[in-house]
Amino acid sequence: MNEAQEETKRTYWVRTFGCQMNLHDSEKIENLLHHNGFRPAAAQDEAELVLINTCSIREKAENRLYTDLGLLRDWKSASPNRVLGVGGCVAQQEGDALLRRFSHLDFVFGTHNLRLVPTMADAARRGQRSARTEEHASLDRFELPARHPDFAGRGNGHAFVTVMEGCDMFCTFCIVPRTRGREISRPAASIVEEVANLARRGVREITLLGQTVNAYGRHDARRSQSEAAGTVPFAALVRQLSAVPGIERIRYTSPHPIFFDADLVAAHAEVEALCPHVHLPVQSGSDAVLAQMRRRYTCEEYLRRVDALRAARPDIAITTDLIVGFPGETDTDFRATLDLMQRVGFVDSFSFKYSPRPGTQAVELGDVPPPDVAQARLAELQELQRELTLAHHRARVGQETVVRVEGESHRRGGKSVYGRDPYHRVVNIPGELAPGLFAEVRIVEATPHSLIGEAISPKTAAAA
């Protein structure tokens, strides 16, 4: 950026709701804005450009967007230079209907159009309102500028890396195939190059992202086009990335149970950098409900995958997603979910009441449990999860682990920091340690939500 651009640089503020893919999309947008002369504002009220990156997985998140847009009307009217944009899954789904509903909204961009944000922001400043929600099958949407020198991101030694986007599974409750499009995988060489560049900037831990991340490259393999497309099986990609100098930890999310093959299971035993944690969504412990959800596996098939992972890596931590109150769910079905939780011994879970989403097949199923029944089931499930999590945490007291420090902890009782260990558990550490540092820690206390450790010695002196 030249001196003239430096003098006229504008400020932005991005608000993000939803999954890790949304968080990573926001980082991509911020990097693009840096390349186009923008810099982050210290607070929303000081920004000239405000962007909301939305989630439509559950109705609550979508409603929050509408509330936020209403509240931003005064922010927008306070200055003629202010610009307001909305992206993400709700934007992809609603398109220019958002422009019609909110007259102070300047532009809307879909999940395939991140690279257009700087141009749309400039056009909006000139009074042009627009919506761009076209879907693109081209790989161009993955090829974005390298990280700007002035954009540090929020990783503290960690970075998300998109390996594929979209989903072809069409679970009956899920809107993702409509908001993210069909599956498309990046060439492996492009992913390796991105990770190598990140490692040279000090990144030591990466999380591979995809709506069904372990389906990476499957369509190319099925059509015998892997060589032409430049893709490889997912386990082979993990092995390639583990060979990148400087990369100490590899994670991935979210996999689908049916795409766990023997090679990926073996990688958990053989690839030192691959973390001993798998977030493996199950959604329900009832075969009848799983069939209604069109998940394409039974509980026993799910359990066999868990058993295989534990045979390969006995200490592996399994976390999951769970939905209660799905159409047709009986009390017997719900009890089956509780039984599955105990059989697996989930270390943690994300659990929700079923939320009907327009455009999904589940809205046509009917027979939805009453709201009070669903709420009672959710409370019971979450109480069981608290017990399972606390039992797991207590079993770890006295163990030693390595924590990547993420930032200052908000626990009471003096200065402390927090970070994550290889099992993806949050560990709070009294004292002051630099973000990005890998610290050897002994676990001294367990709580239902996190672990408390004491630093033994830094594993490495270099903070990313």
N, C-alpha and C positions, 0 to 999 in steps of 0.2 A: 504494500500500500504506500503510495507516494505522500508527500507532505500535504498536498491539497486535499487528498482523501482523508488524511489524519485530522485535518482541521474541521472537516465537514462530516465526520463519522456520526452515524446515528445509533441509537440505543434500542435494544430489544429486551423482551421478557417473555419467557416460554413457560407455560403451565402444562403439566403432563399428567394424564390419568391412564391407568391400565397396566398392561403387562410390560415385561422387559423389552419386547419388540417396540412398544411405544416409546419407552425411555431411550432406546437406541435411535429410533427415528428422530426424536427431539435432538439428540446429540448431532445427528447428521445435518439437521436443519440449522442448528447453531453454527456448525462448522461452515456451512454454505454462506450463512450471513456474515461470518468473519471474513470470508473470501470476497464478500461484496461490500466491505467497508463498515459493517455494523459491529458494535461492541455491546456486551451485556450491561443492562442497567443495574444500579444498586438496589432498586425496588421497583415494583410495578408502576407506581405513580410517576416515576422518573423516566419511564420508557416511552419512546415514540411509536414503537411497534410492539403489540401484544399478540401472541399466538397461543391458542389453546389446542393441544393435541389430545384427541378424545378417544374414549373407549365405549363400545356398544355391547359388550358381552352381557352386561346386566342392566336392567332398567334403571337402577339407582344411579349408575354412572352417567347414563344418558340424560336423566332428569337434572343432574347436577350441572351439566353443561348449560341447559336452558336457564337455570337459576343464575349461573355465573354471567351469561351473556346479558341477562337483564340488569345485573348489578354493574356491568361495565358500560352501560349507556351513559352514566354521568362521567365516567373516566374519558370516554370518547368525545363527549361534547365540551370538555374543558379546554381542548386545543384543536385548531383546524389541521394541525400536522399529524395528529395521532391516527394510527392505522390498526385495525383489528382483523385478525384472520383466524380461521378454524380449520384444523386438519384432523387426520386420523380416521377411525372407523365410522363414527357418526357422520363425519363429513362425506366419506365415501358412499354411505348409505343414503343420506338425505340430499346431498348436492345443492342445487340452487334453491331448494325449498327453504334452506336456512336463510338465504339472502332475502327471500320473500317474507319470512317470519320476523327477521330482525333487521330493521332498516339501517341500523348503525353498524352492521357487520359489513366489512369491505370485501373480503374474499374468502373462498372455500377451496381447499385443496385435498385431493384424495390420497390414499396410501401409496399410489404409484406415481405421484407427481411432486415428490419432495423437492426435486431439483428446480422446480418452477417458482418456489417461494420468494426468493429475492426479486425476481422479475415481477411477480404479482404484487409484492409489497410496493415496488416503485410505481407500478401502474395505479394502484389504489391511492397513492399519494397525489396522483394527478386526477383523481376523481373517477377512475374506472373500477366498477365493481364486477367481479367475475367468479365463476366456479369451474374448476378443472378436476374432474373425477373420472377421466378416461382410464381404462385398464390397458396395460401394456405387457405383452408377452416378451418384449425385448429385454436382454440382459443389461441394457444401458442404465436402467434405474439402479443397478448395483455399483456402477462405475462413477463414483463421486470423487471430488478432490481429496487429496491427502490432507491429514489434519493440519490446519493452519498453525503457524508457529505461535500465535498469540492465543490459541484456543487449547487450554489444558484439559478440558473435559472434567468429569467428576469421578474419574476412575480410581485415583490413588493406587496406581500400580495394576489396575484391572481395566479390561476393555471388553465390550460386547462386540461380537463379529457375526454378521449375518451370513449364513451359508446357503439358505434357501428361504423362499417365501411362499405363502399360499397353502391351501389345503384341499385335497380331493376326497376327504373322508365323508363329509356331509353327515356328521352326527345330527340327530334330529333336533337337538337343543341349541345348536351352535350357528352363529351368524357369520363366522370367520370366512367361509368360502365366498360369501357375497361381499365382504368388506376387504379381503386381502387377495381374492382371486385364486386361480388354480396354481398348483405346485410348479415352481420353477427353481432350478438349482444353479448356483454360480460355478464357473470352472474352478477346479481345485487349485490351479496355479495362481489365480487371482486371489484366492483366500490365503494361500501360503505367503504371497507377496505382502498382503495387507498385514498379516500377523508378524512377518519379519520387520516391517516398518514400525509397527507398534513396539516390538521388542527393542528396537534401536532407540526408541523414545523412553525406554524404561519400564514398559509394561511387562509384568511377570506372570499375570494370570489372565486367561481369556475365558469367556463364556460364549459358546457357539449357539446361535439363535436360529430358530425356524418354527413355524407353526406345528409341524411334525418333523422335528429336526433330524431324527434318525431315518426318515424317508429320503434323505438327501441322495440325489442321483438315481433313485429307483426307476423313474420313467425312462431315463437314458439307458440303463442296464436292460430293462425289459424290451426295449426296441433295438438293442444291440448298437446303440449310438453313443456309448460312454466315451469312446476315444474321440469321436468327432466333437462331442459336447465338452470334453475336457473334465468330466466328472469321474469320480471313483466311488466305491462303496464307502459308507459313512465311517466304518471302523478304519478303513485305509486312510481316510482323510485325517482322522484323529492321530494315527501313527505318523503321518507326514508332519502334522503341526507339532507333535511332541519332539520332533527333531530340530525345530527352529531354535537356534541359540538364544538363551535367555528366558525361554518360556518354562516356568516351573509348575504351573497348574493349568489344567484344562477341565472345563465343565461344559455341559450342554443342556438346553431346555427348549421346548418340552418334547420329550419323545412320546411316541405312541407304542403301547405294548405289543402290537402285532408286528412291528418292525424291528424287534430285538432279535437279531440272529446270533449264531454261535460266535462269529468273528467279533461282534461288539461285546458280547459277554467275555470272551477271551481277552479283549483289550483291557478290561478292568483288572485282570490278573497280571497282565504283562507290561502295560504302559505306565511307567512310574508317575508321569505327570498327570494322568487321568485321575481325578479326585474320587475318593470312595463315597460318593453320594450320587444317587439317581432320584430325580423327581419324576415319578411314574404315575400319571393320572389314572385312577381306576373308576371314579365317578359314583359307582354303586357296588354293593356286595351281593346284589340279587341278579341272577341270570335273566329273570323276566324283565327287570328294569333295564338291564344292559341291552337286551334285545330291542326294547322300545326306544332306547337311545341310539340304536344302530352303532354300537361300539365294536362289534365284530370279534369279540372274544367272550369266553365264559370266565367265571371266577376261578375255576380250576386251571384254566390256561394262564390266567394272570399269575396265579400262585406258582405255577411252574417256572415262569420267567423270574419271579422273585427268588425261588430256590436256586435257579441256575446262577443268578448274580451272587448269591451268598456262598455258593460253592466255589465260585471264582475268587471272590473277595469277602471272606467271612465277616469283616468288620464294616461292610458297606451300610450306609444310612439310606433308608428308603423313605421318601416323603411322597405326598399324593394330593390330588384334588378330589373333592367329594361334593355331590349334590343331593340334597334331601327335598322331599316334597315333589318329586317328578310325577307327571301324569301317570296314574295307575299304581303309584307306590302304596302298598299296604303296610300295616304294622309288621307283618312277617318279613316283607322285603327290607324294611328299615332294620329289623333285628339282624338280618343277614349281613347288612353293612357293618353293624357294630361287631359282629362275629369276625368278619374279614379283617377289620382294623386290629383286633386282638391277635388273630392268627399271624398277620404280617408284622405287627408291632411297629406301626408307622412312627417314625421319629417326630414327624410334624405333618400338618395337612392344611390346605386351604379349603374351607367348607362354606357352602352357600345354600340358601333356599333357591329352588328353581325359579327362574325369572323368565316368563314367556317373552320371546323376541319375535316381532313381526318378520315374516318371511321365512321362518323355520317351520319344519314339519310338526314339531312338538305342539305348536299352538292349536293344531287340529285334532290332537289326541283326546282332549277332554279328561274328565275324571281326575282333576287336580285336587290333592288333599286340601282341606280348609286351612287358611293362613295360620290359625292358632295351633293346629296340629303340626304343620310344617315348622313353626317357630319352636314348639316344644321338642321336636325331633332334633332340630339344629342345636338347641341348648344341651340336650343329652349327649349328642355326638361330640360336641366341643368339650364337654366335661370329661368324657372318656379320653379324648386326645390330650387334654392337659395332664391326665394321669399317666398316659403312655410317655409323653414328652418328659415329664418330671422323673419318671423311673429311668428313662434312658440317660438323662442328665446326671442323676445320682450315681449311676453305674460308672460314670466317667471321672468322678472325683478321685484325685490322686494320679490320674494319667497325665502324660506330657504330650503336647501338641505344638503345632506351629501356626501362628495367627498372622494373617495379613492385616495390618492396622488400617482402618478406614477413616477414623476421625475421633473427635471428642465425644465421650460418653455423657449421657444426661442423667446417669445414676447419681443419687445423692451420696454425700460422704467424702468429699474431697475430689481432687483432680483424677480423672481416669479416661481411658480411651476404649474404643471397641473395635473389633474386627471379626473376621470369619476364619475358621479353621478348615482343614480339608473336607470335613464332613458337612460344611456349610452351616455350622452352628455359630451363633453370635457369642463371642467371648468378651467380657468386660475385664479390663486390666487396670488396676490402680497405677497412677503415675502418668508421666508424659512420654509418649513415643510418637515419632513422626509418622504421618500417614504414608502408606506405601511400604513401610518397613515390615519385614518378616521377622517375627519375634518368637523365640522359644518360650513356651508358657507351661506351667503346671496348673491343672484344674484343682481349685481349692473349695469351690462351693457350687451348688446347683440351685437354680430357680426354675419355675415352670416355663419361663420364656427364654432364658439364656444361661450361660455358664459364667463363672467368675474365676479368673486365673491370676497367677502372679508370674511376672516375667522372670525367666531364668537368665537368658542372654539373647542379644540380637542374633538372628540367623545370618543376617547380612547387614552391613553398615550402610548400604545404599538405599535411600528412599526414592521410590519412583516418582 
